[in-house]
Amino acid sequence: MKLIVKLLLTALAVLVLSNLLSGIVVDNYMTAVIIAVVIAVLNLFVRPILVILTLPVTILTLGLFLFVINAIIILMAGKLVSGFYVNGFFTALLFSVLLSIFRSVLFGMLKEEKKNR
């Protein structure tokens, strides 16, 4: 149940960010849900491989290269899902940073509600 709520909150964040950023296009809410699932799957399988392959660069940049990896994941999701368009690399980079911030805030509110029960 918690996974479904997190996916729906991520889809909501994707929709909000697509309205804020001009380089991101999401056709509808169902597409946003599919994007959330695809990003979760890519983060589960592809991201660890990319992190291991780029470990020297990540260490050299003190972890800032992880933002580039996140942008690559967003670009990959844009290629895999029809109805989700990313204008370019820097748009994907900004989108991934803002998505991380939105998700942190939304997931933080979930934990606060759980503590109050």
Sequence and secondary structure as in RCSB ss.txt:
>XXXX:A:sequence
MKLIVKLLLTALAVLVLSNLLSGIVVDNYMTAVIIAVVIAVLNLFVRPILVILTLPVTILTLGLFLFVINAIIIL
MAGKLVSGFYVNGFFTALLFSVLLSIFRSVLFGMLKEEKKNR
>XXXX:A:secstr
 HHHHHHHHHHHHHHHHHHH TTEEE  HHHHHHHHHHHHHHHHHHHHHHHHHTHHHHHHTTTTHHHHHHHHHHH
HHHHHSTTEEE  HHHHHHHHHHHHHHHHHHHHHHHHHHHH 
